Amino acid sequence: MKLGEERIHVESCGSTQELIDPSMAEGTVAVTDVQTTGRGRFGRTWDAPPGSAVLASVLLKPPPDRPLPQLALVAGVAVADALEQLTGLAVQIKWPNDVMLRRTKVAGILAEAREGAVVLGIGVNVNQARAQLPERAGSLRTATGDEWDREAVLEAVLEALGTRYEQWREGGLDAVYDGLGARDFLRGRTVTVDGRTGVAELIDRNGRLRITVGHGDSVTVESGEVSYER
Protein backbone atom coordinates (compact mmCIF):
# COMPACT_ATOMS: atom_id res chain seq x y z
CA MET A 1 0.00 0.00 0.00
CA LYS A 2 1.22 3.47 -0.89
CA LEU A 3 1.20 5.73 2.18
CA GLY A 4 1.54 9.48 2.28
CA GLU A 5 -0.21 10.46 -0.94
CA GLU A 6 -2.37 12.68 1.27
CA ARG A 7 -0.07 14.64 3.52
CA ILE A 8 -0.45 17.32 6.18
CA HIS A 9 2.67 19.30 7.08
CA VAL A 10 2.91 21.93 9.77
CA GLU A 11 5.99 23.58 11.20
CA SER A 12 4.82 23.10 14.78
CA CYS A 13 1.98 21.39 16.61
CA GLY A 14 1.14 19.82 19.94
CA SER A 15 1.25 16.32 18.50
CA THR A 16 0.88 14.95 14.99
CA GLN A 17 -1.68 12.53 16.45
CA GLU A 18 -4.01 15.52 16.83
CA LEU A 19 -3.80 16.37 13.12
CA ILE A 20 -5.34 13.08 11.99
CA ASP A 21 -9.08 12.40 11.86
CA PRO A 22 -10.55 8.94 11.11
CA SER A 23 -12.69 10.47 8.37
CA MET A 24 -9.57 11.16 6.29
CA ALA A 25 -8.36 8.79 3.59
CA GLU A 26 -6.40 5.74 4.68
CA GLY A 27 -2.70 6.40 4.33
CA THR A 28 -2.94 10.08 5.22
CA VAL A 29 0.27 11.22 6.91
CA ALA A 30 0.75 14.19 9.23
CA VAL A 31 4.27 15.54 9.71
CA THR A 32 5.77 18.33 11.78
CA ASP A 33 9.18 19.83 12.49
CA VAL A 34 8.57 20.17 16.21
CA GLN A 35 5.98 18.88 18.68
CA THR A 36 5.22 20.93 21.78
CA THR A 37 3.32 18.15 23.57
CA GLY A 38 4.60 15.03 21.82
CA ARG A 39 3.82 11.87 23.74
CA GLY A 40 4.58 8.20 23.95
CA ARG A 41 2.95 5.31 25.80
CA PHE A 42 1.53 5.86 29.29
CA GLY A 43 1.42 9.62 28.73
CA ARG A 44 5.18 10.06 28.53
CA THR A 45 6.53 13.06 26.67
CA TRP A 46 8.52 12.77 23.44
CA ASP A 47 10.83 15.75 23.09
CA ALA A 48 13.14 16.58 20.20
CA PRO A 49 14.81 19.85 19.19
CA PRO A 50 13.15 21.50 16.17
CA GLY A 51 14.08 19.91 12.86
CA SER A 52 16.05 17.05 14.40
CA ALA A 53 13.64 14.10 14.21
CA VAL A 54 11.02 12.45 12.04
CA LEU A 55 7.71 13.17 13.76
CA ALA A 56 4.78 11.68 11.88
CA SER A 57 1.38 10.06 12.27
CA VAL A 58 -0.22 7.69 9.77
CA LEU A 59 -3.91 6.82 9.44
CA LEU A 60 -4.66 3.14 8.85
CA LYS A 61 -8.02 1.41 8.49
CA PRO A 62 -7.31 -2.29 9.05
CA PRO A 63 -9.74 -5.18 8.58
CA PRO A 64 -12.03 -5.65 11.60
CA ASP A 65 -10.73 -9.19 12.21
CA ARG A 66 -7.14 -8.09 12.80
CA PRO A 67 -5.96 -7.36 16.39
CA LEU A 68 -5.26 -3.64 16.35
CA PRO A 69 -2.56 -3.68 19.10
CA GLN A 70 -0.35 -5.69 16.73
CA LEU A 71 0.07 -2.62 14.56
CA ALA A 72 2.65 -1.15 16.96
CA LEU A 73 4.84 -4.20 16.29
CA VAL A 74 4.13 -4.08 12.55
CA ALA A 75 5.26 -0.46 12.52
CA GLY A 76 8.32 -1.37 14.58
CA VAL A 77 9.28 -3.98 11.98
CA ALA A 78 8.82 -1.42 9.21
CA VAL A 79 10.96 1.20 10.95
CA ALA A 80 13.64 -1.43 11.58
CA ASP A 81 13.53 -2.44 7.90
CA ALA A 82 13.96 1.18 6.83
CA LEU A 83 16.77 2.01 9.24
CA GLU A 84 18.71 -1.14 8.36
CA GLN A 85 18.41 -0.29 4.68
CA LEU A 86 19.57 3.28 5.27
CA THR A 87 22.42 2.65 7.72
CA GLY A 88 23.55 -0.88 6.97
CA LEU A 89 23.49 -1.55 10.73
CA ALA A 90 21.54 -4.21 12.60
CA VAL A 91 18.36 -2.85 14.20
CA GLN A 92 16.37 -4.51 16.99
CA ILE A 93 12.84 -4.20 18.37
CA LYS A 94 12.18 -3.85 22.08
CA TRP A 95 8.69 -5.14 22.83
CA PRO A 96 6.20 -3.63 22.56
CA ASN A 97 6.99 -0.44 20.66
CA ASP A 98 10.63 0.69 20.67
CA VAL A 99 13.24 0.41 17.94
CA MET A 100 16.85 -0.01 19.07
CA LEU A 101 20.10 0.77 17.29
CA ARG A 102 23.40 -0.02 18.99
CA ARG A 103 21.56 -0.74 22.23
CA THR A 104 19.91 2.69 22.34
CA LYS A 105 16.34 3.67 21.55
CA VAL A 106 16.18 5.53 18.24
CA ALA A 107 12.47 5.28 17.51
CA GLY A 108 9.14 4.77 19.23
CA ILE A 109 5.65 3.89 18.09
CA LEU A 110 2.31 5.02 19.53
CA ALA A 111 -0.78 3.24 18.18
CA GLU A 112 -4.15 4.79 19.05
CA ALA A 113 -7.45 3.18 18.02
CA ARG A 114 -10.15 5.59 16.85
CA GLU A 115 -13.55 4.59 15.48
CA GLY A 116 -12.28 1.39 13.89
CA ALA A 117 -9.17 3.09 12.54
CA VAL A 118 -5.67 3.32 13.99
CA VAL A 119 -3.47 6.39 14.12
CA LEU A 120 0.18 5.34 14.25
CA GLY A 121 2.50 7.91 15.75
CA ILE A 122 6.11 7.34 14.68
CA GLY A 123 9.06 9.23 16.13
CA VAL A 124 12.59 8.63 14.83
CA ASN A 125 15.60 10.37 16.34
CA VAL A 126 17.63 11.47 13.34
CA ASN A 127 20.11 14.32 13.89
CA GLN A 128 20.21 14.87 17.64
CA ALA A 129 23.63 15.07 19.24
CA ARG A 130 24.37 12.99 22.33
CA ALA A 131 23.80 15.95 24.66
CA GLN A 132 20.30 16.46 23.22
CA LEU A 133 19.12 12.95 24.05
CA PRO A 134 17.82 11.39 27.26
CA GLU A 135 19.52 8.43 28.91
CA ARG A 136 19.43 5.19 26.88
CA ALA A 137 18.35 7.07 23.75
CA GLY A 138 20.28 7.47 20.53
CA SER A 139 19.86 8.87 17.04
CA LEU A 140 21.00 8.00 13.56
CA ARG A 141 23.64 10.67 14.00
CA THR A 142 25.05 9.23 17.22
CA ALA A 143 25.02 5.72 15.74
CA THR A 144 26.69 6.55 12.44
CA GLY A 145 28.50 9.85 12.93
CA ASP A 146 26.63 11.33 9.98
CA GLU A 147 23.73 13.75 9.60
CA TRP A 148 20.73 12.50 7.67
CA ASP A 149 18.04 13.96 5.43
CA ARG A 150 14.84 13.65 7.49
CA GLU A 151 12.63 13.53 4.40
CA ALA A 152 14.62 10.59 3.04
CA VAL A 153 14.26 8.80 6.37
CA LEU A 154 10.50 9.45 6.40
CA GLU A 155 10.08 8.19 2.85
CA ALA A 156 11.99 5.01 3.66
CA VAL A 157 9.82 4.43 6.73
CA LEU A 158 6.57 5.01 4.81
CA GLU A 159 7.62 2.69 2.00
CA ALA A 160 8.53 -0.07 4.45
CA LEU A 161 5.36 0.48 6.48
CA GLY A 162 3.20 0.23 3.36
CA THR A 163 4.80 -3.13 2.55
CA ARG A 164 4.59 -4.56 6.07
CA TYR A 165 1.04 -3.28 6.63
CA GLU A 166 -0.15 -4.99 3.44
CA GLN A 167 1.53 -8.23 4.53
CA TRP A 168 -0.17 -7.98 7.93
CA ARG A 169 -3.55 -7.22 6.36
CA GLU A 170 -3.29 -10.34 4.26
CA GLY A 171 -1.65 -12.77 6.68
CA GLY A 172 -1.62 -11.33 10.19
CA LEU A 173 1.45 -11.08 12.40
CA ASP A 174 2.72 -14.39 11.02
CA ALA A 175 3.30 -12.63 7.72
CA VAL A 176 5.74 -10.11 9.23
CA TYR A 177 7.28 -12.38 11.86
CA ASP A 178 10.42 -12.79 9.75
CA GLY A 179 11.25 -9.18 10.63
CA LEU A 180 10.22 -9.47 14.27
CA GLY A 181 11.42 -12.67 15.90
CA ALA A 182 15.05 -12.35 14.86
CA ARG A 183 15.19 -8.73 16.04
CA ASP A 184 13.89 -9.38 19.57
CA PHE A 185 16.00 -7.09 21.77
CA LEU A 186 14.69 -8.49 25.07
CA ARG A 187 15.25 -12.17 24.34
CA GLY A 188 17.41 -13.71 27.05
CA ARG A 189 17.40 -10.57 29.20
CA THR A 190 16.07 -10.33 32.73
CA VAL A 191 12.97 -8.18 32.51
CA THR A 192 10.31 -6.83 34.81
CA VAL A 193 6.82 -6.40 33.40
CA ASP A 194 4.25 -4.74 35.64
CA GLY A 195 6.05 -5.95 38.76
CA ARG A 196 6.69 -9.51 37.53
CA THR A 197 10.35 -10.44 36.93
CA GLY A 198 11.68 -13.19 34.70
CA VAL A 199 13.75 -13.91 31.61
CA ALA A 200 12.31 -12.89 28.25
CA GLU A 201 11.94 -15.90 25.96
CA LEU A 202 10.49 -14.42 22.81
CA ILE A 203 7.76 -12.38 21.18
CA ASP A 204 5.18 -14.95 20.16
CA ARG A 205 3.24 -15.01 16.90
CA ASN A 206 0.33 -13.18 18.52
CA GLY A 207 2.56 -10.28 19.52
CA ARG A 208 2.76 -11.21 23.20
CA LEU A 209 5.94 -11.31 25.26
CA ARG A 210 6.67 -14.71 26.79
CA ILE A 211 8.82 -14.75 29.89
CA THR A 212 10.16 -17.50 32.16
CA VAL A 213 9.39 -16.95 35.84
CA GLY A 214 9.93 -18.94 39.00
CA HIS A 215 10.96 -22.56 38.39
CA GLY A 216 10.84 -22.55 34.62
CA ASP A 217 7.19 -21.60 34.30
CA SER A 218 6.28 -19.47 31.31
CA VAL A 219 3.77 -16.64 31.20
CA THR A 220 2.69 -14.50 28.28
CA VAL A 221 2.09 -10.78 28.62
CA GLU A 222 -0.34 -8.99 26.31
CA SER A 223 0.89 -5.48 27.13
CA GLY A 224 2.61 -3.63 29.89
CA GLU A 225 5.49 -1.55 31.13
CA VAL A 226 8.83 -3.28 30.61
CA SER A 227 12.18 -2.62 32.23
CA TYR A 228 15.28 -4.69 31.62
CA GLU A 229 18.71 -5.31 33.08
CA ARG A 230 21.46 -3.92 30.88
Secondary structure, 3 states (H helix, E strand, C coil): CCCCCCEEEEEEECCHHHHCCCCCCCCCEEEEEEECCCECHHHCECCCCCCCEEEEEEEECCCCCCCCCHHHHHHHHHHHHHHHHHHCCCEEEECCCEEEECCEEEEEEEEEEECCEEEEEEEEECCCCHHHCCCCECCHHHHHCCCCCHHHHHHHHHHHHHHHHHHHHHHCHHHHHHHCHHHECCCCCEEEECCEEEEEEEECCCCCEEEEECCCEEEEECCCCEEECC
